């Protein structure tokens, strides 16, 4: 009779204190079927499909605004281009470290999502008569100042932070690969240009050597030509080595997949200025997580009430007070927790300012490079015209072979500078796309 009365006391106290809890939680508690319910919930937890989009798998049933925004991001790379082919391969061959961290965060969130349920476990004790008493211990938190809810919010925000980290990791990986592809294409084009110039210079060397043997030119001219040829040979070899090194490094990243070849510097579109950079999105997610953590800290400083019952031969029931207790420093600790929460929100504003500065700097740099590229292209055309003019005058006997050689060498140098600027533009565009997180489609991450 006394055992039944104790259980009734716990049930009555739970009902009386139901106003202290969220209505959704109480409605869920009314449906609790202790062991069977927990078993059903564990069986109903969906497994993550390894082939599915990790961001889509990490999204909650109600949908996270941050994760949904990441999934909705579209790549600025032209479909079917060497850039797009390389990006797809790099996403497929990713090491999976960030994906594993995201899955772990998701599982922690699933676990925290059920923290409103009562905890159930064995209760074993040794009586004063030397006998064991075993039972089933059930504990239900009745009022915790919102701590359980804050823990669920913290776990959900932790998933969002991990999702942004995954998006950043994949975009950084694609950027590194594309950067190597561009470096290889630039080195190849420079190597072709230097090799072409080298062939023409060797022809000049043959002419000068004939003139030296005929007494029309001095040995000094021949030494100058040999020096210019050595410089051009060194430059061609340097560019070939740079191309081979970039291709080898890119091949290591692609785990045996074929490396696409970029034959010309394709331009990359810039994302909309209204699209937040991934750094800002991450700061926003981290601010949400820090705010939830601060609420957990504040709730832990305040008293909490729970009901405990033991089902068995020696069943019992009780109402338990939990908490660290209130002291003279409790208010200061709560104020410090609020200050940390405000500081995390302030970091979002700093991230927005930094992102705006980076975008402005890249846009200004891009405009300057595009203007420089137009000037370099004009200079190349002038150099070619000068070379043709000097060549005609040489054939007419008005210019020496050394005059023509110097003009030709300058033309090659101008061509190489023009190549530099063309690929600097692509690298700047890639950096802007990396910061915006638009080097990969969100649905493919």
C-alpha positions as CSV (number, residue, x, y, z in Angstrom):
1,X,0.0,0.0,0.0
2,X,2.8,2.4,0.9
3,X,4.6,1.6,-2.4
4,X,1.6,2.4,-4.4
5,X,1.1,5.6,-2.5
6,X,4.7,6.7,-3.3
7,X,4.3,6.1,-7.0
8,X,1.0,8.1,-6.8
9,X,2.9,11.0,-5.2
10,X,5.4,11.1,-8.0
11,X,2.6,11.0,-10.6
12,X,0.7,13.7,-8.8
13,X,3.7,15.9,-8.5
14,X,4.4,15.5,-12.2
15,X,0.9,16.6,-13.0
16,X,1.0,19.6,-10.6
17,X,4.3,20.8,-12.1
18,X,3.3,20.4,-15.7
19,X,2.9,24.1,-16.0
20,X,6.6,24.6,-15.5
21,X,7.4,22.6,-18.7
22,X,6.8,23.3,-22.4
23,X,3.5,22.2,-23.7
24,X,5.1,20.1,-26.6
25,X,7.2,18.3,-24.1
26,X,4.2,17.5,-21.8
27,X,2.3,16.2,-24.8
28,X,5.2,13.9,-25.7
29,X,5.5,12.7,-22.2
30,X,1.9,11.7,-22.2
31,X,2.7,9.2,-25.0
32,X,5.8,7.7,-23.3
33,X,5.9,3.9,-23.1
34,X,9.2,3.4,-21.3
35,X,11.2,0.6,-22.8
36,X,9.2,-0.1,-25.9
37,X,9.1,3.6,-26.8
38,X,12.8,3.9,-26.5
39,X,13.4,0.8,-28.6
40,X,11.0,2.1,-31.3
41,X,12.7,5.5,-31.4
42,X,16.1,4.0,-31.8
43,X,14.8,1.7,-34.6
44,X,13.1,4.7,-36.3
45,X,16.3,6.7,-36.5
46,X,17.2,6.8,-40.2
47,X,20.7,5.7,-41.3
48,X,22.8,8.1,-43.3
49,X,23.2,7.1,-46.9
50,X,26.9,7.3,-47.7
51,X,26.2,8.1,-51.3
52,X,23.8,10.9,-50.5
53,X,24.6,14.6,-50.1
54,X,26.1,15.1,-46.6
55,X,24.5,18.5,-46.3
56,X,21.1,17.1,-47.2
57,X,21.5,14.2,-44.8
58,X,22.5,16.6,-42.0
59,X,19.4,18.9,-42.4
60,X,16.7,18.6,-39.8
61,X,13.1,17.6,-40.5
62,X,12.0,21.1,-40.0
63,X,14.9,22.4,-42.0
64,X,17.8,24.6,-40.9
65,X,18.0,28.0,-42.6
66,X,21.8,27.8,-42.6
67,X,22.0,24.3,-44.0
68,X,19.2,24.9,-46.5
69,X,21.1,28.0,-47.7
70,X,24.3,25.9,-48.1
71,X,22.4,23.3,-50.2
72,X,20.9,26.0,-52.4
73,X,24.3,27.5,-53.4
74,X,25.2,27.0,-57.0
75,X,28.6,26.7,-58.6
76,X,29.9,29.5,-60.7
77,X,31.9,27.1,-62.8
78,X,30.6,26.5,-66.4
79,X,29.0,23.1,-66.7
80,X,31.2,20.7,-68.7
81,X,34.3,22.9,-68.5
82,X,37.6,21.6,-67.3
83,X,37.0,23.5,-64.1
84,X,33.7,21.7,-63.6
85,X,35.1,18.3,-64.4
86,X,37.9,18.8,-62.0
87,X,35.6,20.1,-59.2
88,X,33.3,17.0,-59.6
89,X,36.3,14.6,-59.3
90,X,37.7,16.4,-56.3
91,X,34.4,16.2,-54.5
92,X,34.2,12.5,-55.2
93,X,37.7,11.8,-53.9
94,X,37.5,14.0,-50.8
95,X,39.2,12.4,-47.7
96,X,35.9,12.6,-45.7
97,X,37.3,14.0,-42.5
98,X,34.8,17.0,-42.5
99,X,32.0,14.6,-43.5
100,X,32.7,12.4,-40.6
101,X,32.6,15.3,-38.2
102,X,29.3,16.4,-39.6
103,X,27.8,12.9,-39.2
104,X,29.1,12.8,-35.6
105,X,27.5,16.2,-34.9
106,X,24.2,15.0,-36.5
107,X,24.2,11.9,-34.3
108,X,24.8,14.1,-31.2
109,X,21.9,16.2,-32.2
110,X,19.6,13.2,-32.7
111,X,20.6,12.0,-29.2
112,X,19.9,15.5,-27.6
113,X,16.6,15.7,-29.4
114,X,15.3,12.9,-27.1
115,X,16.6,14.5,-23.9
116,X,13.1,15.4,-22.8
117,X,12.4,11.6,-22.3
118,X,12.8,10.1,-18.8
119,X,16.0,8.2,-18.2
120,X,15.6,4.5,-17.4
121,X,18.2,2.3,-15.9
122,X,18.8,-0.4,-13.3
123,X,18.8,0.3,-9.6
124,X,20.8,-2.2,-7.5
125,X,21.5,-1.8,-3.8
126,X,22.6,-3.8,-0.8
127,X,20.2,-3.8,2.1
128,X,21.2,-3.7,5.8
129,X,20.4,-7.4,6.0
130,X,23.0,-8.2,3.3
131,X,20.4,-8.8,0.6
132,X,20.4,-7.3,-2.9
133,X,17.5,-5.2,-4.0
134,X,17.1,-4.7,-7.7
135,X,14.7,-2.5,-9.6
136,X,14.1,-0.2,-12.5
137,X,15.1,3.4,-11.9
138,X,13.0,6.1,-13.8
139,X,14.0,9.7,-13.6
140,X,12.1,12.6,-15.2
141,X,13.1,16.2,-15.1
142,X,10.1,18.3,-14.2
143,X,11.6,21.8,-14.3
144,X,15.2,22.8,-15.3
145,X,14.9,26.5,-16.3
146,X,15.1,25.6,-20.0
147,X,18.4,23.6,-19.8
148,X,17.2,20.6,-21.8
149,X,15.8,22.9,-24.5
150,X,19.0,24.8,-24.7
151,X,21.0,21.6,-25.0
152,X,18.8,20.6,-28.0
153,X,19.4,24.0,-29.5
154,X,23.2,23.7,-28.9
155,X,23.3,20.3,-30.6
156,X,21.3,21.6,-33.6
157,X,23.6,24.7,-33.9
158,X,26.6,22.4,-33.6
159,X,25.4,20.5,-36.7
160,X,25.1,23.8,-38.6
161,X,28.7,24.8,-37.6
162,X,29.9,21.4,-38.8
163,X,27.9,21.8,-42.1
164,X,29.5,25.2,-42.8
165,X,32.9,23.7,-42.0
166,X,32.2,20.9,-44.5
167,X,31.2,23.5,-47.2
168,X,34.4,25.5,-46.5
169,X,36.5,22.4,-46.6
170,X,35.1,21.2,-49.9
171,X,35.4,24.7,-51.5
172,X,39.0,25.0,-50.2
173,X,39.8,21.6,-51.7
174,X,38.3,22.5,-55.1
175,X,40.1,25.9,-55.0
176,X,43.4,24.2,-54.4
177,X,42.8,21.8,-57.3
178,X,41.7,24.6,-59.7
179,X,44.6,26.7,-58.6
180,X,47.0,23.9,-59.6
181,X,45.1,23.4,-62.9
182,X,45.5,27.1,-63.7
183,X,49.2,27.1,-62.7
184,X,49.8,24.1,-65.0
185,X,48.0,25.8,-67.9
186,X,50.0,29.0,-67.3
187,X,53.3,27.2,-67.2
188,X,52.4,25.2,-70.3
189,X,51.5,28.3,-72.3
190,X,54.7,30.1,-71.1
191,X,56.7,27.0,-72.0
192,X,55.3,26.9,-75.5
193,X,56.0,30.6,-75.9
194,X,59.6,30.3,-74.6
195,X,60.3,27.3,-76.8
196,X,58.9,29.1,-79.8
197,X,61.2,32.1,-79.1
198,X,64.1,29.7,-78.5
199,X,63.7,28.2,-81.9
200,X,63.7,31.7,-83.6
201,X,66.7,32.8,-81.5
202,X,68.7,29.7,-82.6
203,X,68.0,30.8,-86.2
204,X,69.4,34.2,-85.3
205,X,72.4,32.5,-83.8
206,X,73.0,30.6,-87.1
207,X,72.9,33.9,-89.0
208,X,75.3,35.6,-86.6
209,X,77.7,32.7,-86.7
210,X,77.8,32.9,-90.5
211,X,78.4,36.6,-90.3
212,X,81.2,36.1,-87.8
213,X,82.9,33.6,-90.1
214,X,82.5,36.0,-93.0
215,X,83.9,38.9,-90.9
216,X,80.6,40.9,-91.0
217,X,80.0,40.6,-87.2
218,X,82.2,40.4,-84.1
219,X,82.6,37.6,-81.6
220,X,80.9,39.8,-79.0
221,X,77.6,39.7,-81.0
222,X,77.9,35.9,-81.0
223,X,78.4,35.8,-77.3
224,X,75.4,38.0,-76.7
225,X,73.2,35.7,-78.8
226,X,74.5,32.7,-76.9
227,X,73.7,34.4,-73.6
228,X,70.1,35.2,-74.7
229,X,69.6,31.6,-75.9
230,X,70.8,30.3,-72.5
231,X,68.4,32.6,-70.7
232,X,65.5,31.5,-72.9
233,X,66.4,27.8,-72.5
234,X,66.5,28.2,-68.7
235,X,63.1,29.9,-68.8
236,X,61.5,27.2,-71.0
237,X,62.9,24.5,-68.7
238,X,61.6,26.3,-65.6
239,X,58.1,26.5,-67.0
240,X,58.1,22.9,-68.0
241,X,59.2,21.9,-64.5
242,X,56.4,24.1,-63.0
243,X,53.8,22.4,-65.2
244,X,55.0,18.9,-64.4
245,X,55.1,19.7,-60.7
246,X,51.5,21.1,-60.7
247,X,50.2,18.2,-62.7
248,X,51.8,15.6,-60.4
249,X,50.4,17.4,-57.3
250,X,47.0,17.6,-58.9
251,X,47.2,13.9,-59.8
252,X,47.9,13.0,-56.2
253,X,44.8,14.9,-55.1
254,X,42.6,13.1,-57.7
255,X,43.6,9.6,-56.5
256,X,44.4,8.1,-59.9
257,X,41.7,10.0,-62.0
258,X,42.8,11.6,-65.2
259,X,43.7,15.3,-65.0
260,X,41.7,17.5,-67.4
261,X,43.8,19.9,-69.5
262,X,43.1,23.6,-69.5
263,X,44.1,25.0,-72.9
264,X,43.1,28.6,-72.3
265,X,42.4,30.8,-69.3
266,X,38.6,30.6,-69.0
267,X,37.0,33.4,-67.0
268,X,34.9,32.7,-63.9
269,X,31.7,34.5,-63.1
270,X,31.5,36.3,-59.7
271,X,28.7,35.4,-57.4
272,X,26.0,37.9,-56.4
273,X,27.1,40.6,-53.9
274,X,24.0,39.7,-51.8
275,X,25.3,36.2,-51.2
276,X,27.0,35.9,-47.8
277,X,30.5,34.5,-47.7
278,X,31.0,31.2,-45.9
279,X,33.0,33.0,-43.1
280,X,29.9,35.1,-42.3
281,X,27.6,32.0,-42.4
282,X,30.0,30.2,-40.0
283,X,30.2,33.1,-37.7
284,X,26.4,33.2,-37.6
285,X,26.2,29.5,-36.8
286,X,28.9,29.7,-34.1
287,X,27.0,32.6,-32.6
288,X,23.8,30.5,-32.4
289,X,25.8,27.7,-30.8
290,X,27.5,30.1,-28.3
291,X,24.1,31.6,-27.4
292,X,22.6,28.1,-26.7
293,X,25.7,27.2,-24.6
294,X,25.3,30.3,-22.6
295,X,21.7,29.4,-21.8
296,X,22.8,26.0,-20.7
297,X,25.3,27.6,-18.4
298,X,22.8,29.9,-16.9
299,X,20.2,27.2,-16.4
300,X,22.8,25.0,-14.7
301,X,23.3,27.8,-12.0
302,X,19.6,27.7,-11.0
303,X,17.7,25.1,-9.1
304,X,16.0,22.2,-10.9
305,X,13.4,19.7,-9.9
306,X,13.0,16.1,-11.0
307,X,10.9,13.1,-10.1
308,X,12.5,9.7,-9.5
309,X,10.7,6.3,-9.2
310,X,12.1,2.8,-8.6
311,X,10.0,-0.1,-9.9
312,X,10.6,-3.4,-8.2
313,X,10.2,-5.4,-5.0
314,X,11.3,-2.4,-3.0
315,X,9.8,0.3,-5.2
316,X,9.9,3.9,-4.1
317,X,9.3,7.4,-5.4
318,X,10.7,10.9,-4.7
319,X,11.0,14.5,-5.8
320,X,14.6,15.6,-6.1
321,X,16.2,19.0,-6.0
322,X,19.2,19.5,-8.3
323,X,21.5,22.4,-8.9
324,X,24.8,23.9,-7.7
325,X,22.9,26.2,-5.3
326,X,22.7,29.9,-5.3
327,X,25.5,32.0,-4.0
328,X,26.7,35.6,-3.9
329,X,28.6,35.1,-7.1
330,X,25.7,33.5,-9.0
331,X,24.5,36.8,-10.5
332,X,28.0,37.7,-11.7
333,X,28.4,34.3,-13.3
334,X,25.0,34.8,-15.1
335,X,26.1,38.3,-16.3
336,X,29.4,36.9,-17.6
337,X,27.5,34.2,-19.5
338,X,25.3,36.9,-21.1
339,X,28.4,38.9,-22.0
340,X,29.9,35.9,-23.8
341,X,26.6,35.5,-25.7
342,X,26.7,39.2,-26.8
343,X,30.4,38.8,-27.7
344,X,29.6,35.9,-30.1
345,X,26.9,38.0,-31.7
346,X,29.4,40.9,-32.2
347,X,31.7,38.5,-34.0
348,X,29.0,38.2,-36.7
349,X,29.3,41.9,-37.4
350,X,33.1,41.6,-37.5
351,X,32.9,38.8,-40.0
352,X,30.5,40.8,-42.2
353,X,32.8,43.7,-42.2
354,X,35.8,41.5,-43.0
355,X,33.9,39.8,-45.8
356,X,32.9,43.2,-47.3
357,X,36.5,44.4,-47.2
358,X,37.7,41.2,-48.9
359,X,35.1,41.4,-51.6
360,X,35.8,45.1,-52.2
361,X,39.6,44.4,-52.4
362,X,39.1,41.5,-54.8
363,X,36.8,43.5,-57.1
364,X,39.2,46.4,-57.2
365,X,42.1,44.1,-57.9
366,X,40.1,42.4,-60.6
367,X,39.3,45.7,-62.3
368,X,43.0,46.7,-62.1
369,X,44.1,43.4,-63.6
370,X,41.6,43.5,-66.4
371,X,42.8,47.0,-67.3
372,X,46.4,45.8,-67.1
373,X,45.5,42.9,-69.4
374,X,44.1,45.2,-72.0
375,X,47.3,47.3,-71.8
376,X,49.5,44.2,-72.0
377,X,47.5,43.0,-75.1
378,X,48.0,46.4,-76.8
379,X,51.7,46.3,-75.9
380,X,52.0,42.8,-77.5
381,X,50.4,44.0,-80.7
382,X,52.9,47.0,-80.8
383,X,55.8,44.6,-80.1
384,X,54.8,42.4,-83.0
385,X,54.4,45.3,-85.3
386,X,57.9,46.6,-84.3
387,X,59.4,43.1,-84.9
388,X,57.8,42.9,-88.4
389,X,59.1,46.4,-89.2
390,X,62.6,45.6,-88.0
391,X,62.6,42.3,-89.9
392,X,61.7,44.1,-93.1
393,X,64.3,46.7,-92.6
394,X,66.9,44.0,-91.8
395,X,66.1,42.3,-95.1
396,X,66.5,45.6,-96.8
397,X,69.9,46.1,-95.2
398,X,68.8,49.0,-92.9
399,X,69.0,47.1,-89.6
400,X,71.5,44.7,-88.1
401,X,70.7,41.2,-87.0
402,X,71.3,42.3,-83.4
403,X,68.7,45.0,-83.7
404,X,66.2,42.5,-84.9
405,X,67.2,40.0,-82.2
406,X,66.7,42.6,-79.4
407,X,63.3,43.6,-80.7
408,X,62.3,39.9,-81.0
409,X,63.4,39.2,-77.4
410,X,61.4,42.1,-76.2
411,X,58.3,40.8,-78.0
412,X,58.7,37.4,-76.3
413,X,59.0,39.1,-72.9
414,X,55.8,41.1,-73.6
415,X,54.0,38.0,-74.5
416,X,55.1,36.3,-71.3
417,X,53.9,39.3,-69.2
418,X,50.5,39.2,-71.0
419,X,50.2,35.5,-70.1
420,X,51.0,36.4,-66.5
421,X,48.2,38.9,-66.3
422,X,45.6,36.7,-68.0
423,X,46.1,33.9,-65.4
424,X,46.3,36.4,-62.5
425,X,42.7,37.4,-63.4
426,X,41.6,33.8,-63.2
427,X,43.3,33.3,-59.9
428,X,41.6,36.4,-58.5
429,X,38.2,35.1,-59.7
430,X,38.9,31.7,-58.1
431,X,39.7,33.4,-54.7
432,X,36.5,35.4,-54.8
433,X,34.5,32.3,-55.6
434,X,36.2,30.4,-52.8
435,X,35.3,33.0,-50.2
436,X,31.7,33.0,-51.4
437,X,31.5,29.2,-51.3
438,X,30.5,28.9,-54.9
439,X,33.1,26.5,-56.3
440,X,30.8,23.5,-55.7
441,X,27.1,22.9,-55.9
442,X,25.6,22.6,-52.4
443,X,23.6,19.5,-53.4
444,X,26.8,17.7,-54.3
445,X,28.6,18.3,-51.0
